[in-house]
Every structure is written in C-alpha cells, then in structure tokens.
Amino acid sequence: MRKDYIAATEPADHETKFVEKYWTTVWEREGGPQGHIDRIPNKDEYHAMAPYMGALPQNARILDGGCGLGDWTLFFARRGFSVVGLDLSHQTVKQLRTRFPEVEFVDGDIRQTNFPNSSFDAYFSWGVFEHFESGLQECVREAFRILKPGGQLFVTVPLDNLRHAFLGTFARPYPIESVLRFYQWRLTLAELARELAIGGFEVQKVHPIHKRQGVLRGLHHEFGLPYESLLTKALSVMLASFIPASFISHMAFAVARKPSHGADSKLKCNS
C-alpha cells in the first residue's frame, strides 16, 4: 500500500473535518447535485457490478457509501431499488435532500454509521475507503456489520499500478518547506483483496478498471498535456488499446460477499 499526499493550507485540521471540507469544495466546484445519471450505464463500475445486481431480491436495500453528488443513488432508486446515499459532506447532503426529496440521503461517516446490523442487501462505494490514514479496515468492518449475510459489497480504490510503482522508485523527495497532508492510499489488486478478506468477506473478483483515465492521467502528469485537449483524448484512446491494464489502469474494482454461513474466504484476481 502506497500513500499519496497533497499540499494543504491547514495541516492541523482533524482528518474527518479535512475530508468533509475538501470534498464539499470539490462538489461545489462541479456545480452541486445535478442528477446526471445518463452516463452511468457506460461506466466501468456499472458493467462490473451489473451481473450481481440482477441476482438481488426485489426491492433490495442498497447503500451508496460516500455518495458525493448522488448520481449513483438516484440511478438505482429510479430502477426500483431502495437506496440510501450516505456522505460526509453535510452541505452536499442538504442540497441532495432539497433537490431530490423522493430519495433517502443521510450525512455521516462510512466508518461508523448509525444503521443497524444487517441493514443492507448490497453496498457500493467508489473511491472512498482509501481516504483515511488509519487504513481501510474501519470502512471494511463497518460494511461487513451493516450488510446482511450473503450481502454484496462493490468497492473501488486507486490502483497502485506499475506506472506508479516505477515513478515512486525514482521520485524526488518533497521539499522540506512543503506543507503536505495525507490524501489517500493506493493499493495493488492483491492488497485490496487482502483488506477485504481480513474484514471477513469472501472476495469474488478483483480487477483493474478505468484504463483510459489512467492513460489520460499519465499524459497529463508526466508529459504536461491538458486533460481536455483533443490531442490528449485521441492519444489516450490509442495508447489504451495496447498498454496492459495492470500497468496503467487508474482504479481497482472488487466484488466481495458477506458469508451466509461463515464460509472460508475465496480469492480471484484478474489482471
């Protein structure tokens, strides 16, 4: 597991306060909740989780842990599921409740929710578990507690791909005067599977996703090409067609199951 840091103007902030403030600012910069759900069926996460969603019971109760702008919560709510969107940003959740009163949104911490044991049939969380410096286990244990026996967990975290491993080996040290604070953990596929298994889950599948986004990030950070330029986008499509996923993909996706009868954890890693 590898740590990523970011520049901070208020390094003394308590971690929870910092995470809430940081993501509230991000969501406000993106214009706040808009209900953009049209692109979700084209996303890697949806394609990876769709086969499992079809096996859920009718009116299954689902948690969107770290729902952000609420698009995924809205998407599944409008497809007949009983979905709860949970996020640490009080301001964003307030806006979501006002704009989409027909859907349940709750402000809270995914490490310690107020939901009873065995509350949900499924739980998904995209790019959230990695943002706490103590590691993923508090998030994993709470997910295990609130899922029903046999319940499904879908989670993504940043992938510590071969590009990051190579760059990390030759990275220059941060200047002494830099003001930095922890931002996120970056995990390999095996490390993500291990974290879920330690938390008691049967790990069903782990594989890399967001390959083209990983190429885009590489072109931007290593070569200075702007994200939105046509050249960068064209190059990302071309390069993503032959660069191995394990080398460049941006995120790791995992599917895990809370055992129904204490079955031994099973592991399948796909590169």
LINPEQUI-V488436 format. One record per run of one state. SS is the DSSP state (@ for helix, = for strand, . for the rest). FROM is the first residue (numbers start at 1). LEN is the number of residues. If there is no record, write none. Layout:
ss,from,len
SS,FROM,LEN
SS,FROM,LEN
This chain:
ss,from,len
.,1,1
=,2,6
.,8,7
@,15,15
.,30,10
@,40,3
.,43,1
@,44,10
.,54,7
=,61,5
.,66,5
@,71,7
.,78,4
=,82,6
.,88,2
@,90,10
.,100,4
=,104,4
.,108,12
=,120,7
.,127,2
@,129,3
.,132,5
@,137,10
=,147,13
.,160,2
@,162,8
.,170,10
=,180,8
.,188,1
@,189,10
.,199,2
=,201,9
.,210,1
@,211,13
.,224,6
@,230,11
.,241,4
@,245,4
.,249,2
=,251,8
.,259,10
=,269,2
.,271,1
